[in-house]
Amino acid sequence: MGLPRMLLLLAINMFFFYGGAFLLFHTDTALPLKGIGLSVLATFMASTGYIFYYEAVNRERISIVGVITAAYPFITVILAVVFLKDPLTIFQFCAILLIVASVCLLSFRPRTAVSSQSIHNSNRWLLYALISVFIWGIQAVIAKASITLVGHFTYAGVYALVGPATLIPYWYCKDGKISFSWKDIQAELSVSFFCVGGLFLYIGLHYGLVSIVTAFSNLYPFITLIAARVLLSEHLELRHWIAVVCALVGIVFLMG
């Protein structure tokens, strides 16, 4: 369906899922202007990060881009400790390091496994992926601060407006065509799961430490990796197994 229309579909789902959650669950309380401003900034940054993320996916396999961009909690941890004064136990800090290390290990590929086309596009897709990492890492801290002030469902309501307002102009400039078919049902399922997962992430940010919540939520590449092994019989190399073990140990440490 193409990159621009994928982002248009994401914008539509953001409006309905996030907007619906706001209408159903928000409470009528006074909202500080600072909180609304931070919410607008955080949701704009999150949406911009997705533009760079999908630009990277458009040039490289999602299994590679996904594990690299999932390393953004490394940025979040540093910012959360410095600016939000998040208290971390030694076990939790080691857990975050293990999770980030395992994600980095998954992103490594032997030189012989890289195709000539990947080499040609390596600089650009990697640049886009790293931009997403830095944007999302900073955005997570701002999102935590805004959710603390306005609540997770109000944050989702702001996202329902700012997300489409950011993504739709990109779609219009790049493509501007509306064309969906039943063949796009997989894309719809993908962005639907993303929006539902996003709501639970915001609830997690409301109740938990941003450095822990972001690190824990970015374990999804390992679920994908295991599912690919079980359902698609894809081969797991030694580095994959080491990465999975690091992640599992990290989860245990997070509970400490």
Secondary structure, DSSP 8 states (H G I E B T S, - for coil): --HHHHHHHHHHHHHHHHHHHHHHH-------HHHHHHHHHHHHHHHHHHHHHHHHHTTS-HHHHHHHHTTTHHHHHHHIIIII-----HHHHHHHHHHHHHHHHHH---GGGS-HHHHHHHHHHHHHHHHHHHHHHHHHHHHHHHHHHH-HHHHHHHHHHHHHHHHHHHHHHHT------GGGHHHHHHHHHHHHHHHHHHHHHHHS-HHHHHHHHTTHHHHHHHHHHHHH-----HHHHHHHHHHHHHHHHHT-
